[in-house]
Amino acid sequence: MRFVTAETNGEIFVGVVQEDSYQVIHLRNAFQSINSDFNMPNTLIGCITLGDEFIKEVKYLLSKFDSMQNHDVNGYLFALDDVRLLAPIPRPLKNIFCVGKNYAAHAIELGSEKDIPEHIMLFSKTPTTVIGHEDVVLNHRNVTDSLDYEGELAVIIGKKGKGITRQDAMDYVFGYTIVNDITARDIQERHKQFLLGKSLDSSCPMGPYIVHKSLIPNPSKVNLETKVNGEVRQSANTEQFIFDIPTIISTISQGTTLEPGDIIATGTPAGVGKGFKPPRYLQPGDVVEVTIEGIGTLRNTIEE
């Protein structure tokens, strides 16, 4: 199941994208059409919080879908091209957890082998960074001339937990999405830490979907590719992680409570703009596409 937050005719709704089609089901309206007594939350975070109950109800709805199409579908079935896809979680409840230098080749391109971390490097991006698929990334020319791209697999937490063991960590995952960890390299270097350089407004494109974990049984072995204006800049597989997803979740949770809807960006591979000599930073009008196997493609344009 591929879940979206979408907008049509001024209404924002939670939907599920039909497998092998270009249509999206407006879940609340669809449940009403079958006279379901399921109390459908208004937000995807609310749905994620319900956990297995939400997934069970959606599966039941989809099992009825063929017979539903014999009735008027105008209120709950839309072509993807006819809706605007927002970020799946348009406004996270807290900062986004981000893993730094989780691919050895990326650590080396920004420094040397001495920069490969022995322990997980963590920083965060503020909720105001989040934008959706096809949204414009602000160029922030008044504060930076060194915007960079970082395509990443992101984990969506599905239930509350603290002190999670590595063995149990995957039980806390709801699904996966794509993020582009846009970074102002000059601000990052000037402040000697990551928050300001990682938290410019619109610097966390996310989407287009949250894919339920059942569709990606092995997230530690999926391909990732980033293109700028059609040119491949990053090409890797998550099997190259230094720290795998169970280790990341367990490490964060030892002293920090994870909650439904929390987002963990797992790190970017080699090929970022800063790694080229000379650096190849993003320019106005550039189109950045991040594609991850099993999820899709997140596309954004840099403000002209």
N, C-alpha and C positions, 0 to 999 in steps of 0.2 A: 504494500500500500504506500502510495506517495501522497502525502498530505500537503496542502497549501493554505495560505491565507491570501484571499483574492478580493478584488473589488469589482463590482459591476453596478452601474446606474447609481453610484454614490453609496452603495451598501457594501460593507466589508463582511466577508463570511469565511468560515472554515470549510474546505472542500477536500475531496479525494479525487485524484486523477485516475481515470479509467485506464486499466492496463491495455497496452497496444492500441491506444486511441489518442485523439487530441481533444478529449472532452473532460470536463471537471464536474463533479456532482456537488451541489450545494447541500451539505449534509443536514443542516437543520430543516430545510424545506423538504428534503427527501424523507426524513424521518416522519415529518408531519403528514406527508402524502400516504404513508402506510399506517397512519394512526398509531404510531409507536408512542409509548409512554416514557421513552428515554428522555431524560432531562439534559438535552444537548447544551454543553457550555458554549459561550459566545466566542471564546478565544482558543487558539491551539494550545496555549499553556494550560488552560482549564481542562482541555481534553486529555492532554498528556498526564495531568495529575490523576485522572481517573484510572490510568494504567490499563490493566487487562480488561476491565469492564468496557472501556471505550472501544478497544480493538474487537471484542466480542460483538458489540452492537453494530459496528461498521461491517464486520464479516456477515452478520445476519442481513443487514440492509443490502449488501452486494449480492447475496444469494437470492434476493427477491427482485433484483434489478431487471431481469428480462421480462418478468410479468409487469413490472412497473411501467415499462416503456409502452405498454398497450394503452396507457392513460396519458393525460396531458403532461408533458415533461418540461413545459416552458418555464416553470417556476424553480426547477432544480437541476437542469442539465444544460451546460453551456459549453460552447467551443472554447478551447484555451485561448484562441486568438481574440475572443470577444471579452475577455476579462483581463484585468491588470493584476499581475502577480506581485504581491508585496513580499517583503522578507517573511519567511514562515512564522518567525517570532518577531513582529515588527518593533516591539519595545521589550527587550529582556528585563527581568526583574532585578538583575544585578549585573556587575561587570562580567564580560566574557573572559573566561580563563584561556590563556594562550601559552603554548609550549614553544620555547625558543630552541633553535639549533637541535632539532630532533632527527636530522639527517646529517651524517658525517660529512658528506660532500658539501653541504651548505655551510657547515661550521668552518670548513677549510677555505671555501671561497671568500668568506668574510674575514679570514685570519690565517690560521695554520692548523696543523694537527693538534697543537697544544690547546686549541679552542674547542675541541670535541669534549662536551661536558661529561663528567663522571656522575653527576646528579641532575635531576630534571630542573631545567630553567623555566620559571613561570613568571608571567607578567599578565596584565589585563588591558582590555579595551572597554571604554565606557559605553553604556546603552545608546547614547546619542550618535554613535558611529554607524549604527545599522541602517542599511538601505536594502532595496530588493533587486531582483533580476531586472535588467534593462534600465535601472535608474542611473542617473548621472552622478559621477564622483566629482565633487567640487575640487578645483585645482589649487585653491588656497594660495594663490600667487603672492598674497600680501605677507605670508609667513614662511613659505618654503619654495625652493626650486628643485627639490630632490624627492619627488613622490615615486615610490617603488611599489611593485606588486608582489604578492606572496600567496599563491594558490595553496589551499589547505583542506583536508578532510576535517569536518567538525563532528563531534559526538554530542548528542542531545540526551541529557540525563532524564530518566523516566520515573524515579522514585527517590524519596528522601533517604539519606544515609550518612553515617559518620563512622570512621574507623573501619572502612570497608576493606576486606581482604582482597588480595589479588585474585584468589580463586573465585570469589563471589562477584567480582567487579562487573562482569558483563550482564549480570542480572539487573543491574541498575541502569542499563542503557535502553532508551526508547528507540532511537534511530540515529540517522546520520544526515548531514547536509554539507554544502560547500560554502566556504568563506574565502574571501580575498582579503588578506591582512595588509591593506594599504598602509604604507609606512613613510613618514617624512624623515628621511635618513639624516638630514642636517640637524633637525630638531632633536632627534634621538641622540646624536653624537654630542650636541651642545649641552644637553641636560644630563648626560652621563647616566640616564635611565630610560625606560621605555614608554612610560605612560603618556607623556605629551606627544611624542612623535608617533604614537600608535592610536591616538584618540581624537584626531581631527574629525569634525563632523563629516559623515558619509564615507569614512575610511574602513567600513566593514560591510561591503556587499555580501549578502547571504541568500542562499536559495539554489535553484528555484523551488525545490521541494525539501521536505523532511521525509526521508525514506525509512520505513519501519525496518527494524533490525532483522526481521524474518527474510527480507529480500537481499540482505548482505551478510551471509552467514560467516564470512571470513574477512572482516574489515582490515585485517593486517596483511592482506594480499590483494589490493586493488590498484589499478593504474591511475595516475594523476598526470594531467597535462595542462600547461598554461600557454596560451598564445597571446601575442600582442600584434594587432593588425595582421593576423593570419600567420605570423611567424612563431614557430614553436620555441619557447624560451625555457620551459621546465618540462621534463619528462622523467617520471620516476614511478616507483611502486612502494606502497606502504610497508612492504616487507623489509624495506631499508630503514625503517624506524630504529632509532637507538633505544627508545623507551616505548614499549607497546601500550596499547590502550588500557589493558588491565592494570599495568604498572602506573600509568598516569592517573587513572581514577583512584586507585588505592592511595597513592602518594598525596594527592590533594585532600582526600577525605580524612586523613589521619587527625588533623586538627581543625578542619573546616567542614561544615555541614554542606553536603550537596543536596539540591532540591530539584523537583520536576521542572523542566524547562531550562535548567542550567546548560550552558554551551561551553564546550571545551574544544578549542582549535588545536590540532595535534602537531602543528609545525609544518614548515615549507621545505621543499627540496632545493637542490642547487639550481642556478639559472636565474636568480633575481637580478634586477638591473644593476645593483651595486657591485655584483660580482664580475661584471665585464670591465675590461680595460680599453678605453675609458668607460665609466659607468653609463648605462643606457636607461636613464630615468624616464618616467612617463611624461608625455607631452599632451597639450590640449588637443582633443579630438581622437586620441588613441583609443582603440577598442581592445579591451582585455577579456579573454574567455578562459575560464577554468573548467575543465572537464574531468569528472571523476567517474570511473567505471561503476555502473549500477545506480548512479544518481542522475547524471545529466550534465548540462552545461550552464554555468553562471556567466552572464555577459553584461558588461558595463562599459560605458564610454566616459572618458575624462572630459570635464567641462571645457568648452572652447574658450 
